[in-house]
């Protein structure tokens, strides 16, 4: 791999950026030489469909692109329901939204993307819709991985992230960074995830906490007992025991669920002896603000866990079926993963194929989670 200095010397724009201190060779290098003349690039689009966690884990790539291209228009395409996660995020110019499973929305967005005349498009998702919309842009440089199902629709097809990083296992963040790094963008410092906390969401959350008896600036733990699948959901009665111990340690617990998970919250309240505040109707910006105020996060592997890491909250995350190497918190604050290793891990996670119930998550003992809580609190004091 060429050094950053060698790559910079071949590009006038990179020489200008280097003179400005962006990028700095002591901080970050690309994973390969530039594949086009970056000085001719005016508009860049990042395509990242799907979930909350996927969106949060894209922010290191967005940051790396903005750092490298401070004067270029940088946009991102997200599904409409998850787009508020990036509300107020400073490193993108426009958030373009597409409705999932809507042919009408896809057609409308395809026309919009075409009219935006992007020079470079990074397809960080690789699914059919993401690839169709990437192709619809008509961009001169469309970048995806060679293993994508419709890889031929990209002019630039990268080898695997594992190959680019030179290691067998990669995190989702590294997988996304590698695609940009392969085109000459400095990414070797592996930036942290980051989200904005908006003033409006903060004011709303502070008011609601006060109304429920949580005083301003008081320490509390954020509890997320829900998960997308049973293979990722630790029993709620065990979360209740954690809530009780946290209260004994001086931490009130604030639990978050959705309206569809009201019964889960009810069980948590019934099973706990300690006072418990529950929110089931927070917007995504309000959730981000709430997380940013917490002393500790304890929850299942989920998008909420990634939000907590992105706003710098020490975390304890309980894993079941998921690939820990790929989905663990991308944290620069104390964080602990709690799991019980089984030969069948990781798996697809939609249901358990080996046991009558998902033993991977059900075998995680309360004591192990409490030990992790103690370590994180001690390390973050």
C-alpha positions in Angstrom: 0.0 0.0 0.0 1.4 3.4 -0.9 2.0 5.8 1.9 -0.3 8.9 2.3 2.7 11.1 1.4 3.1 9.3 -2.0 -0.6 9.6 -2.7 -0.7 13.3 -1.8 2.2 14.1 -4.1 0.2 12.8 -7.1 -2.9 14.9 -6.5 -3.1 18.8 -6.5 -6.2 18.7 -4.3 -4.6 16.4 -1.8 -1.6 18.7 -1.7 -3.9 21.6 -0.8 -5.6 19.6 1.8 -2.3 18.4 3.3 -1.2 22.1 3.4 -4.4 22.8 5.4 -3.7 20.0 7.8 -6.4 17.7 6.4 -5.6 14.9 6.4 -2.6 14.6 8.7 -0.3 11.7 8.0 0.3 11.2 11.7 -3.4 10.7 12.2 -4.9 8.8 9.2 -3.9 7.2 5.9 -6.0 5.7 3.1 -6.1 2.0 2.5 -5.2 2.4 -1.2 -4.2 5.1 -3.8 -6.9 7.4 -5.1 -8.9 5.9 -7.9 -9.8 9.2 -9.6 -8.8 12.9 -9.5 -10.5 14.1 -6.3 -10.0 17.7 -7.4 -12.8 17.2 -9.9 -15.3 16.0 -7.4 -18.0 18.4 -6.2 -20.8 16.1 -4.9 -20.6 12.8 -3.0 -23.5 10.6 -1.9 -23.4 7.8 0.7 -26.1 5.2 0.5 -26.9 3.4 3.8 -30.3 1.9 4.1 -31.9 -0.1 7.0 -31.6 0.3 10.7 -30.8 2.7 13.5 -27.5 0.9 14.4 -26.5 0.8 10.7 -27.0 4.6 10.5 -25.0 5.3 13.7 -22.2 3.1 12.5 -22.0 5.0 9.3 -21.0 8.2 11.0 -17.2 7.4 11.1 -17.2 7.2 7.3 -19.2 10.4 7.0 -16.7 12.1 9.3 -13.7 10.7 7.3 -15.2 11.9 4.1 -15.9 15.4 5.5 -12.5 15.7 6.9 -11.0 14.8 3.6 -13.4 16.9 1.5 -14.3 19.9 3.6 -15.7 21.9 0.6 -17.6 19.1 -1.3 -21.3 18.6 -1.0 -21.8 15.4 1.1 -25.2 13.8 1.2 -26.6 10.6 2.6 -29.6 8.4 1.6 -31.5 6.8 4.5 -34.8 5.2 5.1 -37.3 7.8 6.2 -38.1 6.3 9.6 -34.4 6.3 10.7 -33.4 9.6 9.2 -34.0 11.6 12.4 -31.1 9.8 14.0 -28.8 12.2 12.1 -30.8 15.3 12.9 -28.4 18.1 13.5 -25.4 16.0 12.5 -22.7 18.4 11.3 -20.8 16.4 8.7 -23.5 16.0 6.0 -25.2 18.6 3.9 -28.4 16.9 3.0 -30.3 13.8 4.2 -32.3 12.2 1.5 -35.1 10.0 2.6 -36.7 6.9 0.9 -39.7 5.0 2.3 -39.1 1.3 2.7 -41.0 -1.1 0.5 -42.5 1.8 -1.6 -42.0 1.6 -5.3 -43.5 5.1 -5.6 -40.9 6.5 -3.1 -38.1 4.7 -4.8 -39.0 6.1 -8.2 -39.3 9.7 -6.8 -36.0 9.4 -5.0 -34.3 7.9 -8.1 -35.3 11.0 -10.1 -34.1 13.3 -7.3 -30.7 11.5 -7.1 -30.3 11.7 -10.9 -30.9 15.4 -10.9 -28.4 16.0 -8.1 -25.6 15.0 -10.5 -23.3 13.2 -8.0 -19.7 12.6 -9.0 -19.1 9.8 -6.4 -21.5 7.4 -4.8 -20.6 4.9 -2.0 -23.0 2.0 -1.6 -22.5 1.0 2.0 -25.4 -1.4 2.0 -25.3 -3.6 -1.0 -28.9 -4.7 -1.1 -31.1 -4.6 -4.1 -32.8 -1.3 -3.4 -29.5 0.4 -2.4 -27.8 -0.8 -5.6 -30.7 0.2 -7.8 -30.7 3.7 -6.3 -26.9 4.0 -6.5 -27.1 3.1 -10.2 -30.0 5.5 -10.8 -27.7 8.4 -9.8 -25.8 8.0 -13.0 -22.6 9.0 -11.1 -19.3 8.6 -12.9 -17.9 6.8 -9.9 -20.1 4.3 -8.1 -18.3 2.3 -5.4 -19.3 -1.1 -3.9 -17.8 -4.3 -2.7 -17.1 -7.0 -5.3 -19.1 -9.5 -3.3 -22.4 -7.5 -3.7 -25.1 -9.4 -5.5 -25.3 -6.8 -8.3 -21.6 -5.7 -8.1 -21.5 -5.3 -11.9 -23.6 -2.1 -11.5 -20.7 -0.4 -9.8 -17.7 0.9 -11.8 -15.4 0.4 -8.8 -15.6 -3.0 -7.0 -13.5 -3.3 -3.8 -12.1 -6.4 -2.3 -13.4 -7.4 1.1 -12.9 -5.2 4.1 -10.9 -8.0 5.8 -8.5 -8.0 2.9 -8.2 -4.2 3.0 -7.6 -4.1 6.7 -5.4 -7.2 6.7 -7.3 -9.1 9.4 -9.8 -11.9 9.5 -12.6 -10.2 11.5 -13.9 -6.7 10.9 -16.4 -4.5 12.6 -19.3 -2.9 10.7 -17.6 0.5 11.1 -14.4 -0.9 9.6 -16.4 -2.5 6.7 -17.8 0.9 5.8 -14.6 2.8 6.3 -12.7 0.4 4.1 -14.9 1.2 1.1 -13.9 4.9 1.3 -10.3 4.0 2.3 -10.0 1.9 -0.8 -10.6 5.0 -2.9 -7.9 7.1 -1.3 -9.8 8.6 1.7 -7.7 8.6 4.9 -9.5 6.2 7.4 -6.7 4.3 9.2 -7.4 6.1 12.5 -10.8 4.5 12.6 -12.9 7.5 13.8 -15.4 7.2 16.5 -19.2 7.2 16.0 -20.8 10.6 16.7 -24.3 12.0 16.9 -25.6 15.5 17.5 -27.7 16.4 20.5 -30.2 19.1 19.5 -31.3 21.9 21.7 -34.9 21.3 21.1 -34.7 17.6 22.0 -32.6 18.3 25.1 -35.2 20.9 26.3 -38.0 18.4 25.8 -36.2 15.6 27.6 -35.2 17.8 30.6 -38.8 18.9 31.0 -40.1 15.4 30.9 -37.5 14.0 33.3 -38.3 16.8 35.7 -42.0 16.1 35.5 -41.3 12.4 36.4 -39.1 13.3 39.4 -35.6 13.0 37.9 -33.8 16.2 38.9 -31.6 18.1 36.5 -28.0 16.9 36.5 -28.8 13.8 38.6 -27.2 10.5 37.7 -29.3 7.9 36.1 -28.9 4.6 34.2 -30.5 4.2 30.8 -32.1 0.7 30.5 -33.1 -0.8 27.2 -34.8 -4.2 27.8 -36.2 -4.7 24.3 -34.7 -6.2 21.2 -35.7 -7.0 17.6 -35.6 -10.8 18.1 -36.0 -13.2 20.9 -32.4 -14.4 20.3 -31.2 -10.9 21.3 -33.6 -10.2 24.3 -32.3 -10.9 27.7 -35.2 -11.8 30.1 -36.8 -8.6 31.4 -37.0 -10.0 35.0 -33.2 -10.1 35.0 -33.1 -6.5 33.9 -35.3 -5.8 37.0 -32.7 -7.2 39.2 -30.1 -4.9 37.6 -32.4 -2.0 38.2 -32.7 -2.9 41.9 -28.9 -3.1 42.4 -28.3 0.1 40.5 -30.8 1.8 42.8 -28.9 0.5 45.8 -25.8 2.1 44.3 -27.5 5.4 44.0 -28.6 5.3 40.4 -32.2 5.8 39.3 -33.1 3.8 36.2 -34.8 5.2 33.2 -36.1 2.6 30.8 -37.0 3.1 27.1 -39.3 1.1 25.0 -41.7 1.7 22.1 -45.5 1.8 22.3 -45.5 -1.8 20.9 -43.5 -2.9 23.9 -45.7 -1.5 26.7 -46.2 -4.9 28.2 -42.4 -5.4 28.4 -42.2 -2.1 30.4 -45.0 -3.2 32.6 -43.3 -6.5 33.5 -40.1 -4.6 34.2 -41.9 -2.3 36.6 -43.7 -5.2 38.3 -40.5 -7.2 38.7 -38.5 -4.4 40.2 -38.6 -3.1 43.8 -36.9 0.2 42.8 -38.4 3.3 41.4 -38.4 3.2 37.6 -39.1 5.9 35.0 -40.3 4.6 31.6 -40.5 6.4 28.3 -42.3 4.7 25.4 -42.8 7.6 23.0 -39.5 9.3 22.5 -38.5 10.6 19.1 -35.1 9.5 17.9 -33.5 13.0 18.6 -35.1 12.8 22.1 -33.7 9.3 22.6 -30.2 10.6 21.7 -30.5 13.5 24.1 -31.7 11.2 26.9 -28.8 8.8 26.3 -26.3 11.7 26.4 -27.4 12.6 29.9 -27.1 9.1 31.3 -24.3 7.9 33.6 -24.6 4.4 32.3 -26.3 2.4 29.6 -27.4 -1.3 30.2 -29.2 -3.0 27.4 -29.4 -5.6 24.7 -27.5 -5.5 21.4 -29.5 -2.9 19.5 -29.4 0.4 17.7 -30.0 2.1 21.1 -26.7 0.6 22.3 -24.9 2.2 19.4 -26.6 5.6 20.1 -25.4 5.4 23.7 -21.8 4.8 22.5 -22.0 7.6 19.9 -22.8 10.1 22.6 -20.1 8.9 25.0 -22.1 6.9 27.5 -20.3 4.0 29.4 -22.1 0.9 28.4 -22.9 -2.7 29.3 -24.3 -4.6 26.3 -25.8 -8.1 26.5 -25.3 -10.3 23.4 -27.0 -13.4 22.3 -27.0 -14.5 18.7 -25.2 -11.5 17.2 -21.7 -11.4 15.8 -19.8 -9.6 18.6 -16.8 -8.8 16.4 -19.0 -7.1 13.9 -21.6 -5.4 16.2 -20.0 -4.6 19.5 -20.1 -1.0 20.6 -17.6 1.2 18.7 -16.7 3.0 21.9 -14.0 5.3 23.2 -15.5 5.2 26.7 -15.6 2.2 29.0 -17.8 -0.5 27.6 -18.3 -4.2 28.4 -19.8 -7.0 26.4 -21.6 -9.8 28.3 -22.3 -13.1 26.6 -22.2 -16.8 27.1 -20.3 -18.5 24.3 -21.9 -21.3 22.4 -20.7 -23.2 19.3 -23.6 -22.0 17.2 -22.8 -18.3 17.7 -23.1 -16.1 15.7 -26.2 -17.0 13.7 -28.8 -15.2 11.6 -30.7 -14.4 14.8 -34.3 -14.5 13.4 -35.0 -17.6 15.5 -33.0 -20.4 17.2 -32.3 -23.4 15.0 -30.4 -25.4 17.6 -32.5 -25.2 20.8 -36.2 -25.0 21.7 -35.5 -21.5 23.0 -32.5 -19.1 22.4 -30.1 -20.4 25.0 -27.3 -18.0 23.9 -29.1 -15.1 25.5 -31.1 -17.0 28.2 -27.9 -18.4 29.7 -26.4 -15.0 30.5 -26.5 -14.8 34.3 -27.5 -11.6 36.2 -24.2 -11.9 38.2 -22.2 -11.6 35.1 -24.0 -8.4 34.0 -23.7 -6.9 37.4 -20.0 -7.6 37.4 -19.7 -5.8 34.1 -21.7 -2.9 35.5 -19.3 -2.5 38.4 -16.3 -2.6 36.1 -17.7 0.1 33.8 -18.7 2.4 36.7 -15.3 2.0 38.2 -13.5 2.6 35.0 -15.6 5.7 34.1 -15.4 7.4 37.5 
